Amino acid sequence: MNKPTHVFPSDLLITGSSEMARRIRACDWSSTPLGPIEEWSETLLATVNLMLHSPFPTILSWGPEMVILYNDAVIATLTVKHPGALGRLFREVFQEAWSLVGSDLEACFYRGETAVRDNMLIPLLFNGVLENHYWSYSLIPVFENGRIGGVYNAFRNVTETVLSAQRLSESEAKLKLATEVAGLGVFVWDTASDHGNWENDRMYEIFGRSREEPPVNSATFLSEILHPDYRDAFRATVERTLWSCERFHFEGLIFRPDGALRCIEVNGNLQPAESGSSGRILGTIQDVTEVRETERALQESAKHLGELAAIVSSSEDVIISKNLNGIITSWNDAATRVFGYTAEEMIGASILTLIPEHLHADEKTIIQNIRAGRRIEHFETVRQTKSGKLIDVSLTVSPVKDAKGQVIGASKILRDVSNRKRMEQSLLQAEKIAATGRMAATIAHEINNPLEAVMNLLYLLRPKITDEAGANFLATAEDELGRVSHIAKQTLGYYREHANASPASLGELAEHALSIYEPRCAEAGIAIRQSLPPSRKVVLRRGEMMQVISNLIVNAIYAMPSGGMLSVSVHDTESPASGVVLTVTDSGVGIPADVLPKVFDAFFTTRSTVGTGIGLFVARQFIEGHGGQIEIESSVDPERHGTTARVFLPAHTRYEQE
């Protein structure tokens, strides 16, 4: 490529007073593949000047190295890359975009292929941050002496245009979806020409017509489709809209071609024409036949309130209602049986009569939820009878609304759960008894072995005693040791579970245990998260494993006195061996690191007022008896406190092997 030496100074070779014209003239081009500016070819100089005077962002990539020059309009795109980009290679300056545009540049330079790209997503670095932008650009080869010397690249950032088009498309899609979900037909009616356009398929569905049939005009609508009883009302509605610009609203009956009578609701607005009152009505049509039938059915159902009142009266559960001020408005027979008050005593009285004084704040919370339209289910608390006795109850409170949907009061279903609470206490007591039996059995087992040894020694001693008194003493000793041995065997029998082991799902046992403790958790403000998918069944002793799971859940509940999260999961595993893993996690206070190694010790407990300290000791005995393992992790870190217990049972337990 010829590079003549120019005798003109650079300010005559590169014209203009723009920033980039000055920078190009001042640049030391001798250190670039282009060489000194005085040696640039006429073609290069002409193209650079053309670029500098272009109002559009333009980059000139020159030579096989693609050294870039650019005009002022490109500076906003380069941001912090400017002015260092001047004279550098294209692939270095735009390395983040080279994989997307490099092939076009090379095709243009080496093969003379012009490239035009519209709305192309090309991420670029803006102020050092990679951002997604859309670009339109054209690449034109610049010929010099019959060969391509460079690539002329004019481009535009069309990001806002593309995003606006996308937002418009999304809005149209949402509008279309909304009308489809609501079952709305959309129409445009030019009242001047009495010509209508049906904008979606729902219009044809409502009128029972196919798309091959044209939309109907008002004359056809009045004479053939609209029920005669509604024609005058339709004409009056049209006149009010055209002359007073009132919102168009009409409801009436229409006949469909199949003879079906349907109820429609029409809503629209007038777009007046410039020449007068006539214009276009844009609106929607909805088939409200089912809605109106439902409303009539609701009116009919009101006639059965007497039957409902009878059901409420005969219910075994307490059913009462109150207004938003907490004043009781209804009281059934079960309420009288549970609380001892008659309906005459309680209707018109405050609900606080039934609530212990220290729990009055609960009623404020309940009313707040009811006002917000929220239902309260299975809320366990304490209530007070007429005699002053406190009873455990489970409440379900639902908002009562009027015909307009406004909350006007609450309906409360109350169940006395005192018996269930006693059963829970019995279950805990049974756990303690079983744990005591386990400990007793362990001690008895240790005693039984030396007893057997002593009995054998006495048996060997018998031939060596020759006098009668000695023989009598020896016999007496044997009898007493035999009695001690029998007591030890009885103790062992007290502990051992005699039921045979059988295949069972650890997940089902965990689910059963959670169902027992779920009300207690709700009362304590503890949320339960469970993951108990079907798991493999293993041969186990149900009673023992049920006691293990119950012990872990109770420990977790005690660890969260202020509420928290209890997570219980069961899943199959192949590591460390094939089997099943039960995980119980709480968000409680945690166990200190110096205490954690002692949790499996007999009679060790971190609770000062409750617990025997043998629950985890017994649990480990049961688990190891199945050939399994138990481990506990805990943290007292204020940010991540809580305890996790994991129980592993092998797929083939020792009881299956037996």
GIJO-V489350 format. One record per residue. OMEGA is omega in whole degrees, 0 to 359 (999 if undefined). Layout:
omega->(OMEGA | OMEGA)
//
This chain:
omega->(184 | 179 | 182 | 178 | 182 | 180 | 181 | 174 | 186 | 182 | 173 | 178 | 179 | 187 | 175 | 182 | 181 | 180 | 185 | 175 | 179 | 182 | 179 | 178 | 185 | 186 | 176 | 185 | 181 | 180 | 180 | 177 | 181 | 181 | 182 | 183 | 180 | 181 | 180 | 180 | 178 | 181 | 181 | 181 | 181 | 182 | 178 | 179 | 176 | 180 | 183 | 182 | 179 | 178 | 183 | 176 | 185 | 176 | 174 | 177 | 189 | 177 | 179 | 177 | 182 | 174 | 187 | 168 | 184 | 181 | 185 | 183 | 182 | 187 | 181 | 179 | 182 | 185 | 187 | 177 | 178 | 2 | 184 | 181 | 183 | 178 | 178 | 182 | 183 | 185 | 176 | 182 | 182 | 183 | 180 | 182 | 186 | 181 | 182 | 186 | 184 | 182 | 178 | 181 | 181 | 178 | 180 | 184 | 187 | 183 | 178 | 182 | 177 | 180 | 174 | 182 | 179 | 173 | 182 | 179 | 179 | 177 | 178 | 176 | 175 | 183 | 176 | 181 | 181 | 182 | 176 | 177 | 177 | 186 | 167 | 181 | 174 | 179 | 182 | 178 | 176 | 184 | 177 | 181 | 176 | 179 | 181 | 180 | 182 | 182 | 179 | 189 | 173 | 186 | 176 | 172 | 185 | 184 | 183 | 179 | 181 | 181 | 177 | 178 | 178 | 179 | 178 | 179 | 178 | 179 | 178 | 179 | 179 | 179 | 179 | 179 | 181 | 180 | 179 | 179 | 181 | 181 | 184 | 169 | 183 | 182 | 171 | 182 | 175 | 187 | 181 | 181 | 184 | 179 | 181 | 173 | 176 | 192 | 179 | 184 | 183 | 178 | 181 | 179 | 182 | 182 | 177 | 182 | 177 | 181 | 178 | 179 | 182 | 174 | 182 | 174 | 186 | 181 | 179 | 180 | 181 | 188 | 188 | 189 | 184 | 178 | 183 | 183 | 186 | 185 | 180 | 180 | 179 | 179 | 181 | 179 | 179 | 181 | 180 | 180 | 183 | 187 | 181 | 181 | 176 | 175 | 181 | 177 | 182 | 175 | 180 | 183 | 177 | 174 | 174 | 182 | 180 | 178 | 181 | 178 | 183 | 178 | 181 | 173 | 183 | 176 | 180 | 178 | 182 | 169 | 187 | 174 | 183 | 187 | 183 | 185 | 180 | 179 | 180 | 174 | 176 | 184 | 180 | 175 | 179 | 174 | 184 | 182 | 181 | 179 | 181 | 177 | 178 | 179 | 178 | 178 | 178 | 177 | 178 | 183 | 179 | 180 | 184 | 180 | 178 | 178 | 179 | 179 | 178 | 179 | 179 | 183 | 184 | 183 | 176 | 178 | 175 | 177 | 178 | 176 | 181 | 175 | 185 | 175 | 179 | 179 | 183 | 181 | 175 | 188 | 183 | 184 | 179 | 178 | 177 | 181 | 184 | 188 | 178 | 177 | 173 | 178 | 180 | 180 | 191 | 180 | 185 | 179 | 180 | 177 | 180 | 176 | 184 | 187 | 176 | 187 | 183 | 179 | 181 | 180 | 179 | 182 | 178 | 178 | 180 | 181 | 178 | 178 | 180 | 178 | 179 | 178 | 182 | 178 | 178 | 185 | 172 | 177 | 183 | 182 | 181 | 175 | 187 | 179 | 180 | 180 | 182 | 180 | 176 | 180 | 175 | 182 | 172 | 185 | 165 | 185 | 182 | 176 | 175 | 184 | 176 | 184 | 180 | 179 | 180 | 178 | 182 | 181 | 182 | 172 | 186 | 174 | 185 | 179 | 177 | 182 | 180 | 181 | 179 | 177 | 178 | 178 | 178 | 178 | 178 | 178 | 177 | 179 | 179 | 178 | 180 | 180 | 179 | 179 | 177 | 178 | 178 | 180 | 179 | 180 | 179 | 179 | 181 | 180 | 180 | 179 | 188 | 181 | 177 | 177 | 179 | 180 | 180 | 178 | 179 | 179 | 178 | 179 | 178 | 181 | 188 | 182 | 184 | 177 | 187 | 182 | 187 | 181 | 179 | 179 | 179 | 178 | 181 | 179 | 179 | 179 | 179 | 180 | 182 | 177 | 177 | 178 | 177 | 179 | 179 | 178 | 179 | 179 | 177 | 179 | 176 | 179 | 178 | 183 | 194 | 174 | 185 | 180 | 179 | 173 | 181 | 179 | 180 | 179 | 178 | 179 | 179 | 177 | 180 | 179 | 179 | 180 | 180 | 180 | 179 | 187 | 182 | 178 | 180 | 178 | 180 | 180 | 182 | 181 | 182 | 176 | 182 | 173 | 183 | 175 | 187 | 178 | 177 | 181 | 180 | 177 | 177 | 180 | 183 | 174 | 188 | 183 | 181 | 183 | 176 | 179 | 178 | 183 | 180 | 180 | 180 | 180 | 180 | 177 | 180 | 180 | 179 | 181 | 183 | 182 | 180 | 181 | 180 | 183 | 174 | 181 | 179 | 181 | 175 | 176 | 176 | 181 | 174 | 181 | 9 | 177 | 180 | 181 | 183 | 180 | 172 | 180 | 176 | 184 | 174 | 177 | 184 | 187 | 179 | 181 | 179 | 184 | 181 | 180 | 187 | 181 | 185 | 190 | 179 | 178 | 178 | 176 | 175 | 180 | 176 | 180 | 187 | 187 | 181 | 176 | 180 | 182 | 179 | 182 | 181 | 176 | 180 | 181 | 180 | 178 | 180 | 184 | 179 | 175 | 176 | 183 | 183 | 181 | 174 | 177 | 183 | 173 | 182 | 179 | 176 | 179 | 182 | 182 | 184 | 181 | 180 | 184 | 177 | 175 | 179 | 179 | 177 | 173 | 180 | 179 | 178 | 183 | 179 | 180 | 175 | 180 | 177 | 999)
//
